[in-house]
Amino acid sequence: MLVAAAVCPCPPLLVPEVAAGAAPELDAVRRACADALGVLAAARPDLLAVVGPAGPEGQGPHPQGARGDFRGFGVDLQVRLGKGEAASERPLPSSLSLAAWLLGRTGWAGPVEGLGVAEDLPAAHCAGTGRELAGRAGRVALLVMGDGSACRTLKAPGYLDERAEGFDADAARALGTADTAALLALDGELAYGLKCAGRAPWQVLAGAGDGADMGGQLLYEGAPYGVGYFVAAWT
């Protein structure tokens, strides 16, 4: 059963070594993520499942102890998902590497596993995956990684799209109120067109939280660099 969830964005720039001189610009996001992860720790889950977007090589389950790094972003920094060593040598996708970095900052010591999901995964499939995750243990928490649209400004990665602001507002409202129906209603085709990396992970969360009577709180909402970033906590 889902007892808590944290939603965080997944730009590698959250890692100060990657952001370098621009690191202070995302301090507010880092603080909000730390607060959201504190909610997970307070829930004392039997299992923490980390869900994030992934390309083909990173999709599927990643066991506790799996390793990731930020070499692709010019930084020789390695991370590990939880404690111990994983039998699998398959590296974590970028989103789960960032989750591992966030968890490492909090000293997370409990059971944890990762799941990389395709950004174009249909909503029904996402919801089913979420329900399966929620049934993995008596008390399950989710750390859900994903960005909003990447089309909020002219200098955004996806350039300016006038639909982006409304899409992000709907997503932020749903995440901040733990509205699972609204999350599942997010248009997957529109999300893909707006380069939204969070739609599928958010809909996995919606499936996990369906019927769990969760309450939500939006801890951060903004669009640094023209990309929608949201931090939320569900309890």
C-alpha positions as CSV (number, residue, x, y, z in Angstrom):
1,M,0.0,0.0,0.0
2,L,1.3,3.5,-0.8
3,V,1.9,5.5,2.3
4,A,4.0,8.4,1.0
5,A,5.4,9.8,-2.2
6,A,7.9,12.5,-3.2
7,V,7.9,14.1,-6.7
8,C,11.2,15.7,-7.8
9,P,12.5,17.1,-11.1
10,C,15.4,15.3,-12.7
11,P,17.8,17.7,-14.4
12,P,21.4,16.7,-13.8
13,L,22.0,20.4,-13.0
14,L,20.6,19.7,-9.5
15,V,24.1,18.2,-8.8
16,P,26.2,21.2,-7.9
17,E,29.3,19.7,-9.6
18,V,27.4,19.5,-12.9
19,A,25.9,22.9,-12.6
20,A,29.3,24.4,-11.6
21,G,29.0,28.2,-11.4
22,A,25.2,28.1,-12.0
23,A,24.6,25.8,-8.9
24,P,23.1,28.5,-6.7
25,E,20.3,29.1,-9.2
26,L,18.7,25.8,-8.2
27,D,19.2,26.0,-4.4
28,A,15.5,26.4,-3.9
29,V,14.8,23.3,-5.8
30,R,17.4,21.3,-3.9
31,R,15.9,22.5,-0.6
32,A,12.4,21.5,-1.7
33,C,13.6,18.1,-2.8
34,A,15.3,17.5,0.6
35,D,12.0,18.4,2.3
36,A,10.1,16.0,0.1
37,L,12.5,13.2,0.9
38,G,12.1,14.0,4.6
39,V,8.4,13.1,4.2
40,L,9.4,9.7,2.8
41,A,11.7,9.0,5.7
42,A,9.1,10.0,8.2
43,A,6.6,7.5,6.7
44,R,9.0,4.6,7.6
45,P,8.2,2.5,4.5
46,D,9.0,-1.1,4.1
47,L,10.1,-0.4,0.6
48,L,11.0,2.7,-1.4
49,A,10.5,2.5,-5.2
50,V,12.2,5.1,-7.3
51,V,10.6,5.7,-10.7
52,G,12.0,7.9,-13.5
53,P,12.0,8.4,-17.2
54,A,14.5,6.3,-19.2
55,G,15.7,5.5,-22.7
56,P,15.6,2.0,-24.0
57,E,18.8,0.9,-22.3
58,G,17.7,2.1,-18.9
59,Q,14.1,0.9,-18.9
60,G,12.9,-1.8,-16.5
61,P,13.9,-2.6,-12.9
62,H,17.2,-1.6,-11.2
63,P,18.1,-3.4,-8.0
64,Q,19.3,-1.9,-4.8
65,G,23.0,-1.1,-5.1
66,A,22.9,-0.4,-8.8
67,R,25.4,2.3,-9.9
68,G,25.1,5.4,-11.9
69,D,27.3,8.3,-12.8
70,F,27.4,11.8,-14.3
71,R,30.3,11.3,-16.8
72,G,28.0,12.1,-19.7
73,F,27.6,15.6,-18.2
74,G,31.3,16.2,-17.8
75,V,31.6,15.2,-14.1
76,D,33.4,12.1,-12.8
77,L,30.9,11.5,-10.1
78,Q,29.5,8.0,-9.3
79,V,26.4,7.2,-7.2
80,R,24.7,4.1,-5.9
81,L,21.0,3.4,-5.4
82,G,20.9,2.6,-1.7
83,K,23.3,0.4,0.2
84,G,25.2,-2.7,-0.9
85,E,26.3,-4.0,-4.3
86,A,23.9,-5.0,-7.1
87,A,24.5,-8.3,-9.0
88,S,23.6,-6.5,-12.2
89,E,26.2,-4.2,-13.8
90,R,23.5,-2.3,-15.8
91,P,24.0,1.4,-15.1
92,L,21.2,3.6,-13.8
93,P,19.5,6.0,-16.3
94,S,20.1,9.7,-15.6
95,S,16.9,10.2,-13.7
96,L,17.6,7.4,-11.3
97,S,21.2,8.5,-10.9
98,L,19.9,11.8,-9.8
99,A,17.5,10.1,-7.4
100,A,20.4,8.0,-6.0
101,W,22.3,11.3,-5.5
102,L,19.4,12.9,-3.7
103,L,18.9,9.8,-1.5
104,G,22.6,9.8,-0.7
105,R,22.4,13.3,0.6
106,T,19.7,12.2,3.1
107,G,21.6,9.1,4.2
108,W,18.8,6.8,3.1
109,A,19.5,3.3,4.5
110,G,16.2,1.4,3.9
111,P,15.3,-1.0,1.2
112,V,15.1,0.7,-2.2
113,E,14.7,-0.4,-5.9
114,G,14.5,1.6,-9.1
115,L,12.3,1.5,-12.2
116,G,13.0,3.2,-15.5
117,V,9.9,3.9,-17.6
118,A,9.6,4.9,-21.2
119,E,8.4,8.5,-21.8
120,D,5.7,7.3,-24.3
121,L,4.3,4.5,-22.0
122,P,0.5,4.6,-22.3
123,A,-1.4,5.9,-19.3
124,A,-3.2,2.6,-18.6
125,H,0.1,0.8,-18.5
126,C,1.6,3.4,-16.2
127,A,-1.3,3.0,-13.8
128,G,-1.1,-0.8,-13.8
129,T,2.6,-0.5,-13.0
130,G,1.9,1.8,-10.2
131,R,-0.7,-0.5,-8.7
132,E,1.8,-3.3,-8.9
133,L,4.5,-1.3,-7.1
134,A,2.0,-0.3,-4.3
135,G,1.3,-4.0,-3.7
136,R,5.0,-4.9,-3.3
137,A,5.0,-4.4,0.5
138,G,2.7,-3.4,3.4
139,R,4.1,0.1,3.4
140,V,5.4,1.4,0.1
141,A,6.8,4.9,-0.6
142,L,7.6,6.3,-4.1
143,L,10.2,8.7,-5.2
144,V,9.0,9.9,-8.6
145,M,11.4,11.8,-10.9
146,G,10.3,13.8,-13.9
147,D,10.3,17.3,-15.4
148,G,7.4,19.2,-16.9
149,S,7.4,20.8,-20.3
150,A,10.6,22.0,-21.8
151,C,8.9,24.7,-23.9
152,R,8.2,27.5,-21.5
153,T,10.5,30.2,-23.1
154,L,12.3,31.0,-26.3
155,K,15.5,29.7,-24.8
156,A,14.0,26.5,-23.5
157,P,15.3,23.2,-24.9
158,G,12.1,22.8,-26.9
159,Y,11.7,26.5,-27.8
160,L,8.5,28.3,-26.8
161,D,5.2,26.6,-27.1
162,E,2.1,28.5,-25.9
163,R,0.5,25.2,-24.7
164,A,3.3,24.5,-22.2
165,E,2.3,26.9,-19.5
166,G,-1.3,25.5,-19.3
167,F,-0.1,21.9,-19.4
168,D,2.4,22.6,-16.5
169,A,-0.3,24.4,-14.5
170,D,-2.6,21.3,-14.8
171,A,0.3,19.0,-13.8
172,A,1.3,21.2,-10.9
173,R,-2.3,21.4,-9.6
174,A,-2.7,17.6,-9.8
175,L,0.6,16.9,-8.1
176,G,0.0,19.4,-5.4
177,T,-3.4,18.0,-4.5
178,A,-2.7,14.3,-5.1
179,D,-5.4,14.2,-7.7
180,T,-4.8,10.8,-9.3
181,A,-7.6,11.2,-11.8
182,A,-6.2,14.5,-13.1
183,L,-2.7,13.0,-13.5
184,L,-4.1,10.1,-15.5
185,A,-6.0,12.5,-17.7
186,L,-2.8,14.3,-18.8
187,D,-2.5,14.0,-22.6
188,G,0.4,11.8,-23.4
189,E,0.7,13.0,-27.0
190,L,0.7,16.6,-25.9
191,A,3.2,15.8,-23.1
192,Y,5.5,14.2,-25.7
193,G,5.2,17.2,-28.0
194,L,6.1,19.5,-25.1
195,K,9.1,17.3,-24.2
196,C,7.7,16.6,-20.8
197,A,9.8,13.8,-19.2
198,G,7.5,13.4,-16.1
199,R,4.2,12.4,-17.6
200,A,4.7,8.6,-17.5
201,P,6.3,8.5,-14.0
202,W,3.6,10.8,-12.7
203,Q,1.0,8.4,-14.0
204,V,2.7,5.5,-12.4
205,L,2.3,7.5,-9.1
206,A,-1.3,8.0,-9.9
207,G,-1.9,4.3,-10.3
208,A,0.0,3.6,-7.0
209,G,-2.1,6.2,-5.2
210,D,-5.5,5.3,-6.6
211,G,-7.7,4.6,-3.6
212,A,-5.0,5.3,-1.0
213,D,-6.7,8.6,0.2
214,M,-3.5,10.6,-0.1
215,G,-3.1,14.3,0.5
216,G,-0.6,16.4,-1.4
217,Q,1.5,19.5,-1.0
218,L,3.3,21.4,-3.7
219,L,6.7,22.4,-2.3
220,Y,8.1,24.1,-5.4
221,E,6.9,25.2,-8.8
222,G,9.0,27.1,-11.4
223,A,10.5,27.0,-14.8
224,P,14.2,27.6,-14.6
225,Y,15.8,27.5,-18.0
226,G,12.3,27.2,-19.6
227,V,11.6,23.8,-18.1
228,G,8.8,23.1,-15.7
229,Y,10.1,21.8,-12.3
230,F,7.8,20.6,-9.6
231,V,8.4,19.2,-6.1
232,A,5.5,17.7,-4.2
233,A,5.0,15.5,-1.2
234,W,2.1,13.0,-0.7
235,T,1.1,11.6,2.6
